[in-house]
Amino acid sequence: MNKVLLIFFLFFHSTLSFADNSTDTASTNEEPIVSPEALGLSSPRETFATFLHSMNDIKRGHSERINRATSTLDLSAINPLIREEKGRDLAWMLLEVIDKTKIVTLETIPNRKEGAPYIFAQYQHGTISLSKSAHGHWLFSQTTLSSLPDIVEELSPKKRLKVDDDNAQYIPWHIQFRQQLPDSLRARSFLLENWKWLGIFLSIALGIIADKFTSFSLQILVKNFRRKTRLPAFKDTPEDMLRPLAMLVMAAIWWAGLNLLALPDQAMIILLVAVKILAGIAGVWGSYRLVDWVTLYLQYQASQTDNKVDDVLVPLIRKTLKVFVTVIGITFVASNLNLNVSSLLASLGLGGLAFALAAKDVVQNLFGSITVILDQTFHTGDWIVVNDIEGSVEEVGLRSTKIRTFYDSLITLPNSIFITAKVDNMGQRRYRRLKCNVSLTYDTPPDKIEAFCEGVRELIRLHPYMRKDYFHVYLNSLGASSLDVLVYVFWETPDWGTELRERQRFLLDILRLAKNQQINIAFPTQTLHLLTPNDLTEEAAAQPTPPSVEELSEQFKQSAKNIVSQSMNTENKPPPVKF
């Protein structure tokens, strides 16, 4: 929320600088000029006819005709931010003045397309006149529009010449209300009339009261929803989930109050800009809360599946929707303020080159996140190694991926790295390997060594997590101080914690097997023999004459044949190892 407020603060600061010059901005984006004949503005008579017919159509229920009526008014001097609201009020004021002046006969109004301005009527506080604009349109002049409030006040005691009981309901509310007020409230004590100050105060108070009341009601609604819902995902819904809706109600009340009070243009511009931006902030904030609420449901659904792709997609969807909502909110406020978004970006100092360089990194990170999702390089919770960084994946976003290292620090990597980097996904291993040597003492009989190896193989077959279709347990080397039995096995475990537990159980069972069968585990030792010269003399005298090398070789060959004949069939070659 703080980021949203910061963005909109900068946006509001820029829009205020645009407010005084928004007329120039609007002129650069005008629609193609339409001929006066097509608009019904080619002469004073046609302009009068267009205005009166449009206003009568509105009374018959065609409210969209108000735009046609305001097209007969020269509103170019009015700031575009309030042009629509002021145009509606001025149209009804003009109709009120005309109805109290005289019954209009169109044939008496000149139908000329050139010439001096046409004056319909003169009053003590101004005139009703039409003049030709630079585009050839005959419009009610700017001086007429600026003097309309005073003329309406001047004619307030008079009655309409044309009786129309329904006409009063279309007159702007502030005109009807002002006419009923005493002179003390219509007096101007400071900048504005007293009744307008009172109206501003009441609008602010009513908006704040409505905000508090709506917020309290919505909290009760959320509490009842959390209590009655059957989905576990919605049990954690925050109580202030719908708080932005209360702010929208407050902004709507203030917006309506500003339009009803008919404040001076400059005050109207400042206050209306503030209220519209407040409505935009509330709308974006409310949309953020809605996205979070939907994300709760998506996260719950993702947790119910074995597929980890959806665990990665849910945070991406949440961030994408929030970026989209922010763009929509800024566009909404900009359109209501009649601002050019490109000019706004230029005012914030975002040059073309800087924006292009920033966009380059954004696009690379975006494609990196797409690569991770499509290739399923890793998922949330996987143990990965990227370059010299090792840890478990906590979150995959649009711009970056967060990795929690095994010393509990959090590393943020831009997703562009994953386009070219080598990722070692330890979490995607089907099996967890153990390769070690079990060292036995040299005094262990060969038969016991072979029996010990078979006992270890049986342990592998009995342990539930161990791979049964591929393992090796054999006497592998004659070490310096031990007989080394190679143990090469695998576990099929879902995570590292289960692997550690099962590895411990297996190794402890090996130790128990060796203890039960009275096999000693070796450790590095050295044996030192001390002989005196007398021992050497006696040992040499006791030794018989050694046999020749040929006799010894024949003796060892015969011993080898006897050993091999006992352990295997020498006539048939043993088949390869199969599981």
C-alpha positions as CSV (number, residue, x, y, z in Angstrom):
1,M,0.0,0.0,0.0
2,N,2.9,2.4,0.7
3,K,4.2,1.9,-2.8
4,V,0.8,2.7,-4.2
5,L,0.5,5.9,-2.1
6,L,4.0,7.0,-3.2
7,I,3.1,6.5,-6.9
8,F,-0.1,8.4,-6.6
9,F,1.6,11.2,-4.6
10,L,4.1,11.7,-7.4
11,F,1.2,11.5,-9.9
12,F,-0.8,14.1,-8.0
13,H,2.2,16.4,-7.7
14,S,2.6,16.3,-11.5
15,T,-1.1,16.7,-12.2
16,L,-1.3,19.9,-10.2
17,S,1.4,21.4,-12.4
18,F,-0.6,20.3,-15.4
19,A,-3.9,21.7,-14.2
20,D,-3.3,25.4,-15.2
21,N,-2.0,24.3,-18.6
22,S,-4.5,21.5,-19.3
23,T,-6.3,23.7,-21.9
24,D,-3.2,23.6,-24.1
25,T,-2.9,19.9,-23.5
26,A,-6.5,19.3,-24.5
27,S,-6.1,21.4,-27.7
28,T,-3.4,19.2,-28.9
29,N,-5.7,16.2,-28.7
30,E,-8.9,17.7,-30.3
31,E,-11.1,15.6,-32.5
32,P,-11.2,16.4,-36.2
33,I,-13.1,19.6,-36.9
34,V,-16.7,19.0,-38.1
35,S,-18.5,21.5,-40.3
36,P,-20.9,23.9,-38.5
37,E,-23.8,22.6,-40.7
38,A,-23.3,19.0,-39.5
39,L,-23.4,20.2,-35.9
40,G,-26.3,22.6,-36.3
41,L,-24.1,25.6,-35.4
42,S,-23.8,27.4,-38.7
43,S,-26.0,30.4,-37.7
44,P,-27.5,32.0,-34.6
45,R,-30.9,30.5,-35.5
46,E,-29.4,26.9,-35.9
47,T,-27.5,27.2,-32.6
48,F,-30.6,28.3,-30.8
49,A,-32.6,25.5,-32.3
50,T,-30.0,22.9,-31.5
51,F,-29.8,24.1,-27.8
52,L,-33.6,24.3,-27.3
53,H,-34.3,21.0,-29.0
54,S,-31.6,19.2,-27.0
55,M,-32.8,20.5,-23.7
56,N,-36.4,19.5,-24.5
57,D,-35.2,16.0,-25.5
58,I,-33.5,15.8,-22.1
59,K,-36.8,16.5,-20.4
60,R,-38.3,13.7,-22.4
61,G,-35.8,11.3,-20.9
62,H,-32.9,11.4,-23.4
63,S,-30.2,12.4,-20.9
64,E,-27.4,11.8,-23.4
65,R,-28.5,14.9,-25.3
66,I,-26.8,17.1,-22.7
67,N,-23.6,16.8,-24.7
68,R,-25.3,18.2,-27.8
69,A,-26.7,21.1,-25.7
70,T,-23.3,21.9,-24.2
71,S,-21.8,21.9,-27.7
72,T,-23.6,25.2,-28.3
73,L,-21.6,26.8,-25.5
74,D,-18.2,28.4,-25.9
75,L,-16.5,26.5,-23.0
76,S,-12.9,27.0,-24.3
77,A,-12.1,29.3,-21.3
78,I,-13.1,26.7,-18.8
79,N,-10.5,24.3,-17.6
80,P,-11.0,20.8,-19.1
81,L,-10.8,19.2,-15.7
82,I,-14.2,20.7,-14.8
83,R,-15.5,21.5,-18.3
84,E,-18.1,18.7,-18.3
85,E,-19.6,19.5,-14.9
86,K,-19.6,23.3,-15.5
87,G,-21.1,22.8,-19.0
88,R,-24.1,21.0,-17.6
89,D,-24.8,23.6,-15.0
90,L,-24.4,26.5,-17.5
91,A,-26.8,24.8,-20.0
92,W,-29.5,24.7,-17.4
93,M,-28.8,28.2,-16.2
94,L,-29.0,29.4,-19.8
95,L,-32.4,27.7,-20.3
96,E,-33.7,29.2,-17.1
97,V,-32.7,32.7,-18.2
98,I,-34.2,32.2,-21.7
99,D,-37.5,30.9,-20.2
100,K,-37.7,34.0,-18.0
101,T,-36.8,36.5,-20.7
102,K,-39.2,35.8,-23.6
103,I,-40.7,33.0,-25.6
104,V,-38.3,32.2,-28.4
105,T,-39.5,32.3,-32.0
106,L,-36.8,30.9,-34.2
107,E,-38.0,32.8,-37.2
108,T,-37.1,36.1,-35.5
109,I,-33.5,35.0,-34.9
110,P,-31.2,35.8,-37.8
111,N,-30.0,32.9,-40.0
112,R,-26.9,34.6,-41.2
113,K,-23.6,32.8,-41.3
114,E,-21.4,35.8,-41.1
115,G,-21.4,39.2,-39.3
116,A,-21.3,40.7,-35.8
117,P,-22.4,38.8,-32.7
118,Y,-26.1,38.4,-32.2
119,I,-27.5,39.8,-28.9
120,F,-30.6,37.9,-27.7
121,A,-31.2,40.0,-24.6
122,Q,-29.6,42.5,-22.3
123,Y,-29.7,42.6,-18.6
124,Q,-28.3,44.7,-15.7
125,H,-25.6,42.1,-15.1
126,G,-24.8,41.1,-18.7
127,T,-26.1,40.0,-22.0
128,I,-27.1,36.8,-23.8
129,S,-25.2,36.8,-27.1
130,L,-23.9,34.4,-29.7
131,S,-20.6,35.0,-31.6
132,K,-18.8,33.1,-34.4
133,S,-15.8,31.1,-33.3
134,A,-12.5,30.6,-35.2
135,H,-13.9,27.2,-36.5
136,G,-17.0,28.9,-37.9
137,H,-19.4,27.7,-35.2
138,W,-21.9,30.1,-33.7
139,L,-21.8,29.6,-30.0
140,F,-23.1,31.3,-26.8
141,S,-20.2,33.6,-26.0
142,Q,-17.8,33.4,-23.1
143,T,-19.0,36.7,-21.7
144,T,-22.5,35.3,-21.7
145,L,-21.5,32.2,-19.8
146,S,-19.4,34.1,-17.2
147,S,-22.4,36.4,-16.4
148,L,-25.0,33.7,-16.3
149,P,-24.9,33.2,-12.5
150,D,-25.5,36.9,-11.9
151,I,-28.2,37.0,-14.5
152,V,-30.0,34.0,-12.9
153,E,-29.8,35.8,-9.6
154,E,-31.2,39.0,-11.1
155,L,-34.1,37.1,-12.7
156,S,-34.9,34.9,-9.6
157,P,-38.0,36.9,-8.6
158,K,-39.5,36.6,-12.1
159,K,-41.6,33.6,-13.2
160,R,-41.2,31.7,-16.4
161,L,-43.1,33.0,-19.4
162,K,-43.7,29.4,-20.6
163,V,-45.5,27.3,-17.9
164,D,-43.7,24.0,-17.4
165,D,-44.3,22.3,-14.1
166,D,-41.5,19.8,-14.7
167,N,-38.9,22.4,-15.7
168,A,-37.9,23.1,-12.1
169,Q,-36.5,19.7,-11.4
170,Y,-33.9,20.1,-14.2
171,I,-32.5,23.4,-12.8
172,P,-29.1,22.8,-11.0
173,W,-29.6,22.0,-7.4
174,H,-27.3,24.7,-6.2
175,I,-29.4,27.4,-8.0
176,Q,-32.7,26.1,-6.5
177,F,-31.2,25.8,-3.1
178,R,-29.5,29.2,-3.2
179,Q,-32.8,30.9,-4.1
180,Q,-34.3,29.6,-0.9
181,L,-31.5,30.8,1.4
182,P,-31.6,33.9,3.5
183,D,-29.4,36.8,2.6
184,S,-27.0,36.1,5.5
185,L,-26.0,32.7,4.0
186,R,-25.8,34.1,0.5
187,A,-23.3,36.8,1.7
188,R,-19.6,36.4,0.9
189,S,-17.6,36.7,4.1
190,F,-14.3,35.1,2.9
191,L,-13.6,34.0,-0.7
192,L,-16.8,32.0,-1.0
193,E,-20.4,32.5,0.0
194,N,-21.3,31.4,3.5
195,W,-23.6,28.6,2.4
196,K,-20.8,27.1,0.3
197,W,-18.5,27.0,3.3
198,L,-21.2,25.3,5.2
199,G,-21.8,22.9,2.4
200,I,-18.0,22.0,2.2
201,F,-18.0,21.4,6.0
202,L,-21.1,19.2,5.8
203,S,-19.7,17.3,2.8
204,I,-16.4,16.5,4.6
205,A,-18.2,15.5,7.8
206,L,-20.7,13.4,6.0
207,G,-18.0,11.7,4.0
208,I,-15.9,10.8,7.1
209,I,-19.0,9.6,9.0
210,A,-20.0,7.4,6.0
211,D,-16.4,6.1,5.8
212,K,-16.4,5.0,9.4
213,F,-19.9,3.5,9.3
214,T,-19.2,1.7,6.1
215,S,-15.9,0.4,7.3
216,F,-17.5,-0.9,10.6
217,S,-20.3,-2.6,8.6
218,L,-17.9,-4.2,6.2
219,Q,-15.8,-5.6,9.0
220,I,-18.9,-7.3,10.5
221,L,-19.7,-8.7,7.1
222,V,-16.2,-10.1,6.7
223,K,-16.3,-11.7,10.2
224,N,-19.6,-13.4,9.4
225,F,-18.2,-14.6,6.1
226,R,-15.1,-16.1,7.8
227,R,-17.3,-17.8,10.3
228,K,-19.7,-19.3,7.8
229,T,-17.3,-20.2,4.9
230,R,-16.4,-23.8,4.4
231,L,-13.2,-23.1,2.5
232,P,-10.1,-23.1,4.7
233,A,-8.4,-20.6,2.4
234,F,-10.9,-17.9,3.4
235,K,-10.6,-18.5,7.1
236,D,-7.6,-16.2,7.1
237,T,-9.3,-13.3,5.3
238,P,-8.3,-10.0,7.1
239,E,-11.1,-8.2,8.8
240,D,-10.3,-4.9,7.0
241,M,-10.4,-6.7,3.6
242,L,-13.1,-4.4,2.3
243,R,-11.7,-1.2,3.9
244,P,-11.1,0.5,0.5
245,L,-14.8,0.3,-0.3
246,A,-15.5,2.6,2.6
247,M,-12.9,5.1,1.2
248,L,-14.7,4.9,-2.2
249,V,-18.0,5.8,-0.5
250,M,-16.3,8.8,1.2
251,A,-14.7,9.9,-2.2
252,A,-18.1,9.5,-3.9
253,I,-19.8,11.7,-1.3
254,W,-17.1,14.4,-1.6
255,W,-17.3,14.2,-5.4
256,A,-21.1,14.7,-5.4
257,G,-20.8,17.5,-2.9
258,L,-18.3,19.4,-5.0
259,N,-20.5,19.1,-8.1
260,L,-23.6,20.3,-6.1
261,L,-21.9,23.3,-4.5
262,A,-20.8,24.9,-7.9
263,L,-17.5,26.3,-6.4
264,P,-15.3,28.8,-8.3
265,D,-13.3,27.3,-11.1
266,Q,-9.9,27.4,-9.3
267,A,-11.2,25.9,-6.1
268,M,-13.2,23.3,-8.1
269,I,-10.1,22.3,-10.0
270,I,-7.9,21.7,-6.9
271,L,-10.5,19.9,-4.9
272,L,-11.8,17.8,-7.8
273,V,-8.3,16.7,-8.7
274,A,-7.7,15.7,-5.0
275,V,-11.0,13.8,-4.9
276,K,-10.5,12.0,-8.2
277,I,-7.0,10.9,-7.1
278,L,-8.4,9.7,-3.8
279,A,-11.0,7.7,-5.7
280,G,-8.2,6.3,-7.8
281,I,-6.1,5.3,-4.8
282,A,-9.2,3.7,-3.2
283,G,-10.0,1.8,-6.4
284,V,-6.4,0.5,-6.8
285,W,-6.2,-0.4,-3.1
286,G,-9.6,-2.2,-3.3
287,S,-8.5,-4.1,-6.4
288,Y,-5.2,-5.1,-4.6
289,R,-7.3,-6.5,-1.7
290,L,-9.5,-8.4,-4.2
291,V,-6.4,-9.8,-5.9
292,D,-5.1,-10.9,-2.5
293,W,-8.4,-12.6,-1.7
294,V,-8.4,-14.5,-5.0
295,T,-4.8,-15.4,-4.4
296,L,-5.8,-17.0,-1.1
297,Y,-8.1,-19.3,-2.9
298,L,-5.6,-20.1,-5.7
299,Q,-2.9,-20.9,-3.1
300,Y,-5.2,-23.3,-1.3
301,Q,-6.1,-25.0,-4.6
302,A,-2.4,-25.2,-5.5
303,S,-1.6,-26.8,-2.1
304,Q,-4.0,-29.6,-2.8
305,T,-2.2,-30.8,-6.0
306,D,1.1,-32.6,-6.4
307,N,2.1,-30.4,-9.4
308,K,4.5,-27.7,-8.3
309,V,4.0,-25.5,-11.4
310,D,0.9,-23.9,-9.9
311,D,2.9,-23.0,-6.8
312,V,5.1,-20.9,-9.0
313,L,2.2,-19.5,-11.1
314,V,0.1,-18.2,-8.2
315,P,2.7,-15.5,-7.1
316,L,3.2,-14.6,-10.7
317,I,-0.5,-14.2,-11.3
318,R,-0.8,-12.1,-8.1
319,K,2.0,-9.7,-9.1
320,T,0.8,-9.5,-12.7
321,L,-2.8,-8.6,-11.7
322,K,-1.4,-5.9,-9.3
323,V,0.7,-4.3,-12.0
324,F,-2.3,-4.4,-14.3
325,V,-4.6,-2.8,-11.6
326,T,-2.0,-0.1,-11.0
327,V,-1.8,0.7,-14.7
328,I,-5.6,0.8,-15.0
329,G,-5.8,3.1,-11.9
330,I,-3.3,5.6,-13.3
331,T,-5.1,5.5,-16.7
332,F,-8.4,6.1,-14.9
333,V,-7.1,9.2,-13.0
334,A,-5.3,10.5,-16.1
335,S,-8.4,10.2,-18.3
336,N,-10.5,12.0,-15.6
337,L,-8.0,14.8,-15.4
338,N,-7.7,15.0,-19.2
339,L,-4.0,14.5,-19.1
340,N,-1.6,13.2,-21.7
341,V,0.2,10.2,-20.2
342,S,3.3,10.7,-22.4
343,S,3.6,14.3,-21.2
344,L,3.2,13.1,-17.6
345,L,6.0,10.6,-18.1
346,A,8.2,13.4,-19.5
347,S,7.4,15.6,-16.5
348,L,8.6,12.9,-14.2
349,G,11.9,12.9,-15.9
350,L,11.7,9.5,-17.7
351,G,13.7,10.2,-20.9
352,G,13.5,8.0,-23.9
353,L,17.0,6.5,-23.5
354,A,16.6,5.8,-19.7
355,F,13.2,4.3,-20.3
356,A,14.5,2.0,-23.1
357,L,17.4,0.8,-20.9
358,A,15.1,0.1,-18.0
359,A,12.6,-1.7,-20.3
360,K,15.5,-3.9,-21.6
361,D,16.1,-5.3,-18.1
362,V,12.4,-5.6,-17.4
363,V,11.9,-7.6,-20.7
364,Q,14.9,-9.8,-19.9
365,N,13.6,-10.6,-16.4
366,L,10.1,-11.2,-17.8
367,F,11.4,-13.7,-20.3
368,G,13.5,-15.3,-17.6
369,S,10.4,-15.9,-15.5
370,I,8.6,-17.3,-18.5
371,T,11.6,-19.6,-19.2
372,V,11.5,-20.9,-15.6
373,I,7.7,-21.7,-15.9
374,L,7.8,-23.3,-19.3
375,D,10.9,-25.3,-18.8
376,Q,10.0,-26.1,-15.2
377,T,13.6,-25.4,-14.2
378,F,12.6,-25.4,-10.6
379,H,9.7,-25.0,-8.3
380,T,9.0,-23.4,-5.0
381,G,10.8,-25.3,-2.2
382,D,13.4,-26.9,-4.5
383,W,17.0,-27.1,-3.5
384,I,19.0,-25.5,-6.3
385,V,22.6,-24.4,-7.0
386,V,23.0,-21.4,-9.3
387,N,26.6,-20.4,-10.0
388,D,28.0,-20.2,-6.4
389,I,24.6,-19.7,-4.7
390,E,22.9,-22.7,-3.0
391,G,19.6,-22.8,-1.2
392,S,15.9,-23.5,-1.4
393,V,13.5,-21.5,-3.7
394,E,11.1,-19.3,-1.6
395,E,9.3,-17.3,-4.3
396,V,9.4,-16.8,-8.1
397,G,8.3,-13.4,-9.3
398,L,8.0,-11.5,-12.5
399,R,11.3,-9.7,-12.0
400,S,13.3,-11.9,-9.5
401,T,13.5,-15.1,-7.6
402,K,14.2,-15.3,-3.9
403,I,16.4,-18.1,-2.6
404,R,16.8,-18.9,1.1
405,T,20.4,-20.2,1.8
406,F,21.2,-22.8,4.3
407,Y,22.7,-20.2,6.6
408,D,19.2,-18.5,6.5
409,S,20.0,-15.5,4.4
410,L,17.7,-14.4,1.6
411,I,19.3,-13.9,-1.8
412,T,17.3,-12.2,-4.7
413,L,18.4,-13.1,-8.2
414,P,17.1,-11.3,-11.3
415,N,15.2,-13.8,-13.5
416,S,17.3,-12.9,-16.6
417,I,20.1,-15.0,-15.1
418,F,18.1,-18.2,-15.6
419,I,18.1,-17.7,-19.4
420,T,21.8,-18.6,-19.7
421,A,22.9,-19.8,-16.2
422,K,23.5,-23.5,-15.4
423,V,21.0,-24.5,-12.7
424,D,21.6,-27.6,-10.6
425,N,18.2,-28.6,-9.2
426,M,19.0,-30.9,-6.3
427,G,15.3,-31.0,-5.5
428,Q,14.5,-32.8,-8.8
429,R,16.7,-35.8,-8.0
430,R,14.7,-39.1,-8.2
431,Y,17.2,-40.8,-5.8
432,R,19.6,-39.6,-3.0
433,R,22.9,-41.5,-3.3
434,L,25.3,-42.7,-0.6
435,K,28.8,-44.0,-1.5
436,C,31.0,-45.0,1.4
437,N,33.4,-47.7,2.6
438,V,32.8,-49.9,5.7
439,S,36.3,-50.8,7.0
440,L,36.7,-54.2,8.5
441,T,39.8,-55.4,10.5
442,Y,42.3,-57.7,8.7
443,D,41.6,-60.6,11.1
444,T,38.0,-60.9,9.7
445,P,37.7,-64.3,8.0
446,P,36.8,-64.1,4.3
447,D,33.7,-66.1,4.7
448,K,32.4,-63.7,7.3
449,I,33.2,-60.8,5.0
450,E,31.1,-62.4,2.3
451,A,28.3,-63.1,4.7
452,F,28.5,-59.5,6.0
453,C,28.1,-58.2,2.5
454,E,25.0,-60.3,2.0
455,G,23.6,-59.1,5.3
456,V,24.0,-55.5,4.2
457,R,22.2,-56.3,1.0
458,E,19.3,-57.7,3.0
459,L,19.1,-54.5,5.0
460,I,18.8,-52.6,1.7
461,R,15.9,-54.9,0.6
462,L,14.1,-54.4,4.0
463,H,14.4,-50.6,4.3
464,P,11.3,-49.0,2.8
465,Y,12.8,-45.9,1.2
466,M,15.8,-47.6,-0.3
467,R,16.1,-48.3,-4.0
468,K,15.8,-52.0,-4.6
469,D,16.6,-52.3,-8.3
470,Y,20.1,-50.9,-8.1
471,F,22.8,-51.1,-5.3
472,H,26.3,-52.5,-4.8
473,V,27.9,-54.0,-1.6
474,Y,31.3,-55.6,-2.2
475,L,34.7,-55.9,-0.8
476,N,36.3,-53.2,-2.8
477,S,39.9,-52.6,-1.6
478,L,42.6,-53.8,0.7
479,G,43.5,-50.6,2.6
480,A,46.5,-49.8,4.6
481,S,44.8,-50.8,7.9
482,S,41.5,-52.2,6.9
483,L,39.5,-54.3,4.5
484,D,37.2,-51.8,2.7
485,V,33.6,-52.9,1.8
486,L,32.0,-50.5,-0.8
487,V,28.4,-49.6,0.0
488,Y,26.8,-47.8,-3.0
489,V,23.0,-47.3,-2.4
490,F,20.2,-44.9,-3.1
491,W,17.1,-43.5,-1.3
492,E,13.9,-42.4,-2.9
493,T,12.8,-39.6,-0.5
494,P,10.8,-36.4,-1.1
495,D,13.2,-34.1,0.8
496,W,16.5,-33.7,2.5
497,G,15.2,-34.2,6.1
498,T,13.7,-37.7,5.2
499,E,17.0,-38.6,3.5
500,L,19.0,-37.8,6.6
501,R,16.6,-39.8,8.8
502,E,16.7,-42.9,6.5
503,R,20.5,-42.6,6.1
504,Q,21.0,-42.7,9.8
505,R,18.7,-45.7,10.2
506,F,20.6,-47.6,7.5
507,L,24.1,-46.9,8.9
508,L,23.0,-47.8,12.5
509,D,21.6,-51.1,11.2
510,I,25.0,-51.8,9.6
511,L,26.7,-51.3,12.9
512,R,24.2,-53.5,14.7
513,L,24.7,-56.2,12.1
514,A,28.5,-56.1,12.6
515,K,28.1,-56.3,16.3
516,N,25.7,-59.2,16.3
517,Q,28.0,-61.2,14.0
518,Q,31.1,-60.3,16.0
519,I,32.8,-58.4,13.1
520,N,35.1,-55.6,14.1
521,I,35.1,-52.2,12.4
522,A,38.6,-51.1,11.7
523,F,40.2,-47.8,12.3
524,P,43.7,-46.6,11.1
525,T,46.3,-48.5,13.2
526,Q,50.0,-49.3,12.9
527,T,51.7,-52.4,14.5
528,L,55.3,-52.0,15.7
529,H,57.5,-55.2,16.2
530,L,60.6,-54.9,18.4
531,L,63.2,-57.6,17.9
532,T,66.6,-58.0,19.7
533,P,69.8,-59.3,17.9
534,N,69.4,-62.6,19.8
535,D,65.8,-63.0,18.5
536,L,67.1,-62.6,14.9
537,T,69.8,-65.2,15.5
538,E,67.4,-67.8,17.0
539,E,64.8,-67.1,14.2
540,A,67.4,-67.6,11.5
541,A,68.6,-70.9,13.0
542,A,65.1,-72.3,13.4
543,Q,64.0,-71.6,9.8
544,P,64.4,-74.6,7.4
545,T,65.9,-74.4,4.0
546,P,63.4,-72.4,1.8
547,P,62.0,-74.2,-1.3
548,S,62.8,-72.9,-4.7
549,V,60.7,-70.3,-6.6
550,E,59.3,-72.9,-9.0
551,E,58.1,-75.0,-6.1
552,L,56.5,-72.0,-4.4
553,S,54.8,-70.9,-7.6
554,E,53.3,-74.3,-8.2
555,Q,52.1,-74.5,-4.5
556,F,50.4,-71.1,-4.8
557,K,48.7,-72.0,-8.1
558,Q,47.3,-75.2,-6.6
559,S,46.0,-73.3,-3.6
560,A,44.3,-70.7,-5.9
561,K,42.6,-73.4,-7.9
562,N,41.2,-75.0,-4.7
563,I,39.9,-71.6,-3.5
564,V,38.2,-70.7,-6.8
565,S,36.7,-74.2,-7.2
566,Q,35.1,-73.8,-3.8
567,S,33.7,-70.3,-4.5
568,M,32.4,-70.7,-8.1
569,N,32.1,-73.0,-11.1
570,T,35.2,-72.5,-13.2
571,E,33.6,-74.2,-16.2
572,N,30.8,-71.6,-16.7
573,K,31.3,-67.9,-16.6
574,P,29.1,-66.2,-14.0
575,P,26.4,-63.9,-15.5
576,P,26.3,-60.2,-14.9
577,V,24.8,-58.8,-11.8
578,K,21.0,-58.4,-12.1
579,F,18.5,-57.0,-9.6
